[in-house]
């Protein structure tokens, strides 16, 4: 992977790439090396993966069977929790950044693009409310939490919100904030207009909707406090606790 890096962006790229390379997990695409070439093109050397993205699977199937959705969310939540414990934030979780690898007959989800990882350490002097430049938000708007859209200080809640949106998509085959344009998505998220799950999945039991009511609540305090808690709540809501 390579991309243009201006002089102003080079220092930030090196810092974030170093953080990404320092974090390894079975459910994360490994960054082996990074650098900036003589022509100012930045690059990452990453693990080669074979399979398909979660987005491609959702496009093909519409929605995932519950057991498969649980397996995908379990691996991704485990990786995100490990990253958060190291004070690292992904900031751009979405189905395009979850890769499904087939290994020995078992599907293994791996998070891509930890190259935009952000340190949450208090000593991080480059931290700037999730912006990479004046008025610029880093991430994908359809997966941004209300606090991220408002330009607040980077926090684990950003990733947890994106995980909740992804969980909804895997079950419903649709985005929880129905909108025809980027602006409408932005407004729907900030207004808390979550599409009821039963609109897409009429047979969904009340517990499923109750999970998303909590996970996509406007108040951070009402949501799960960690990626592992989010998965535990999700598993309980769908009635799959052994």
N, C-alpha and C positions, 0 to 999 in steps of 0.2 A: 504494500500500500504506500503510495506517495502522493504528495500534494504540495502546492506552492506555499512557501512560508516567507512572509515579509520580515524585514529586520525587526520590527516591533513584536512580531509573533514568535520569533525564534526562541527567546528565553522562556516564554510560557510553554511552547511545545516541548522543550527539553525537560522542564519541570514536570509536566503532566505525563510525558512518555516515561520518564524515570519512575514515577509513581505507578504507572500501569505495569511496567516491566518488573517491578518489585513484588507485584501481587500475582500469585499463582493459585489456581483452584481447578479441580477436575471439571467444573462446569463453567469455565471461562476460557476463551480462546487465548492462548499464551502469547505474550509479546516477548520475542527472543532478543531483539535488538532494535535500536533506533538511531537516528542521526540526521544531519542536515548536509546535503551534498554541496559541492562548490558553486552550483548554479542556484543555491538557496531553495532547493526543493527538499522538504522534510520527508522522511520515510520511516515506516515501521516494518520490521521483519516479524511476521506472525506465523503461528501454527497453521499448517495446511489442513483444511477440513473438507470432508466430502459428505454431501447430504443436501438438505434444503432448509430454508428459513421457515420459521413459524408462519410468517406471512404467506409464503408459497403454499403451505399446507392448508391454511385457512381459506385461501383463494380456491384451492382444489376441492376441499371438503365442505366449506361453509362453516362448520363448527367441529370441534373434536369430541370424541366419546369421553365420558367423565373420567374413566380410568387413565386415559392418555393425558387429559388436561391436568389431572392430579400429579402425574409423573413429571410433566414438563414444569409445572409450577413448583413442585418440590425441589427439583434441581436448581432452578433459577433463584428461588428464595434462599436456599442454602448458600449459594454463591454471593448473593447480595448481602446477606447477613454477615458473611465472612469479610466482605469488603468494608462494610460499615464498622465492624469491630476494629478494623485497621484505619478507621477514620477516612475512608475513601468513598466517594459518591460517583455513581455512573453518570447521571443527568440526562441520559437519552435512551432509556429502556423502551422498547417497542417490539412488535413481532418481527420487524426487519432485522433487529439486532439479537435475535435468539435463533441459533442454528441447531438443527436436529441431526445429530450424527448417529449413524447405525454402526454399532460396535459389537461384534459377536452375537448378533441377533437381538441386542438390547439398544433401545433408543436413548441417547445421551444428549440432553440440552446443553448448549454452551452459549454464554453471553459474548457477543461481539462488541467491538468498538469501545473497549476500555481505554482507548487512546484519548478519549475526552474526559477521562477520570478527573475528579476534583478532590484535592485534599481538604478535609474539614478541620485539620489541626489549627489551633489558635494562632500558631506562629506563621501561618500562611499569609504573607503580606500581599499576595496578588489576588486574594479573594475579593470579589466585587459583585456580590448579589447575583451570581450566575451569569454575568454578562461578559462578553469577550471584547466589547468596545462600546462606545457611547450609543445607548439606545438599542443594543443588539442582545437578544436572548439566545443562549446556546441550548439546543435541544429541538424536539419536535412538538409543536404546539398542541396537537391532539392528545399528547400524553403528559402535558404539563399540569401540575397541581395549581390550585388557585394562588397559593403563596408564591410559586415560581412565576406565574404570569404577572403577579404584582411586583416582581423584581425584588422579593425579600431575600434575606440571607440564605445561602445554600444550606440545606438540611436533609436528613435521611428521609423526611416525609415526601420529598420530591420523588425518590425512587419507589417508595411504598405506594404512592398514588398511581404511578405508571404500572406497577405490578397489578394493582386492582383493576385498572382499565384492561390490561392484557387478560386477566382472569375472566372478566366479563365477556370479552371478545371470543375467548375459547369456548365458553358455554353457549353464548347467544349467536355467535357468527356475525355480530354487528357491534359497532362502537356505542358505548353508553351515552354519549352526548351527540344525538342525531342533529346534523346540521349540513347545509349545502355549501357553506363557504368557511374559510379560515376565521373570518370575523364572527360568524355565527357560532362556531365551536368555542371561540374565546369567550363570547358572551354567555353561552350555555353553561360552561364550566364555572364562571364567576357567579352565575345566578343559581347554581346547584340544580339545574334541570336535567336530572338523570332519567333516561328512558326506562320505564319499568321493565324488568326482565321478562315478564309474562307477555309483553308485546311481541317478543321474538320467540319465546319459549313458553307457550300457554300451560304446559304441564309442570312447570317449575314450582316446587313447594314453597310455602312462605319463607322458610328458613334461608333459602337462597337469596331472596330479595332483602331479607334482614341483614345478611352479610354485606351486601353492596350498599345498603343504607348506611352502615357503619364505615365501611372501607372508603366510600366516596363522600363522606360527610364534609360539610364546609369547615367545621371546627377540627383542627388537628387532634385535639384532645379526645375526640370521639372515635378516632380511627385506631387500628392496631398500631402498637408502638414499635414493632420491629418486623423484619421480614419473616422470621420464624413464627412470630405470633400471628401474622397475617395468614401464613399457610395453615397453621393450626386451626384458626377460626374458619378458614375456607373448608378445610377437611371436615370439621365438625358440622358445618352448615349443610354440606351435601350428604351427611350421614354415612361417611366412609371410615369412621374410627373403628379399628379392629377390636 
